Amino acid sequence: MTGQYPETRPRRLRQAPWIRRLTREHVLGVDDLVWAVVVSDRADPTEPVAAMPGVERLSVKALAKAAKEAERLGIPAIALFPHVDPAKKDAQGTEALNPDGLVAQAIRAVKDAAPGVGVICDVALDPFTDHGHDGLLQDGRILNDETVARLVEQALMQARAGCDVIAPSDMMDGRIGAIRAALEAEGFTDTLILSYAAKYASAFYGPYREAIGSATALKGDKQTYQMDPGNAEEALREVALDLSEGADMVMVKPGMPYLDIVRAVSQTFGVPTFAFQVSGEYAMIEAAAANGWLDGNRAMLESLMAFKRAGAAGIVTYYAPRAAKALG
């Protein structure tokens, strides 16, 4: 219980920068950032993503340069998301398993260019399927167990290529346990699993689907495997299951519209909880800043601080290099 005015004046603690810094409850730092990067098998070094001003698809060679920049800025890790030639896509997502494909090349490029930067790889089939879904499709229905078997192969390919963190984002039941068992069997005992344990069927993914080239391919929606936005208790059940199956860390996605979920997961389980500031969140800030409706840099840093305040151990964001520079 605090005292009463005028003996207690909360503004005393806000009167100067030094006291605001000294009494700040949460601090955002470069160590909190994971750089979300889209890597492409196109020949051009870079290719802008129209729906995400300032974000570009990078060639493998350009990705190596980005990895060096991440290392210079002190960004701990890069999360890779592939944009592959549509000609390589099929109903089975076969290219996801290619040991010489784009993802394997990208992993090796980052590790060669900046060995101290962690590599996080998305495990899901949507960048590689001609129907745009995260799993195998049959008569309009996503096949759970058959998809899990495919995801295990994808995860093993990534681990063999040198990926540090396997990050299943598909939301299939049982995939964490299956992937953990396969990693252990092949001797990848130190490979981390970051589970997208609470991933919602959200409208905020639109610009990302353009970035990886799945927007026009997607048939139907993903509501039978991604979570209903109205559910919170279900998120806790999903996290509990994934932790019991061997996940080391968990992700909440999207980020800002689900800060209550970030808080609940962090407080309930006490494990490293990550938030993904998704493409739609990024695009909204950039669009408003471009129209002069808000200060883009301030909004960026404030949004990232919100994740820390909610309890996130780390934030996956397209803003990582820009935020790192702003944070000094």
Secondary structure as GFF3:
##gff-version 3
##sequence-region A 1 328
A	DSSP	three_ten_helix	10	14	.	.	.	ID=ss1
A	DSSP	alpha_helix	17	22	.	.	.	ID=ss2
A	DSSP	three_ten_helix	30	32	.	.	.	ID=ss3
A	DSSP	beta_strand	33	40	.	.	.	ID=ss4
A	DSSP	beta_strand	46	48	.	.	.	ID=ss5
A	DSSP	beta_strand	56	58	.	.	.	ID=ss6
A	DSSP	alpha_helix	60	73	.	.	.	ID=ss7
A	DSSP	beta_strand	77	83	.	.	.	ID=ss8
A	DSSP	three_ten_helix	86	88	.	.	.	ID=ss9
A	DSSP	three_ten_helix	94	97	.	.	.	ID=ss10
A	DSSP	alpha_helix	102	113	.	.	.	ID=ss11
A	DSSP	beta_strand	118	123	.	.	.	ID=ss12
A	DSSP	beta_strand	136	138	.	.	.	ID=ss13
A	DSSP	beta_strand	141	143	.	.	.	ID=ss14
A	DSSP	alpha_helix	144	161	.	.	.	ID=ss15
A	DSSP	beta_strand	165	168	.	.	.	ID=ss16
A	DSSP	alpha_helix	175	185	.	.	.	ID=ss17
A	DSSP	beta_strand	192	199	.	.	.	ID=ss18
A	DSSP	three_ten_helix	203	205	.	.	.	ID=ss19
A	DSSP	alpha_helix	206	212	.	.	.	ID=ss20
A	DSSP	alpha_helix	233	244	.	.	.	ID=ss21
A	DSSP	beta_strand	249	253	.	.	.	ID=ss22
A	DSSP	three_ten_helix	256	258	.	.	.	ID=ss23
A	DSSP	alpha_helix	259	269	.	.	.	ID=ss24
A	DSSP	beta_strand	273	277	.	.	.	ID=ss25
A	DSSP	alpha_helix	279	290	.	.	.	ID=ss26
A	DSSP	alpha_helix	296	310	.	.	.	ID=ss27
A	DSSP	beta_strand	314	317	.	.	.	ID=ss28
A	DSSP	alpha_helix	320	327	.	.	.	ID=ss29
###
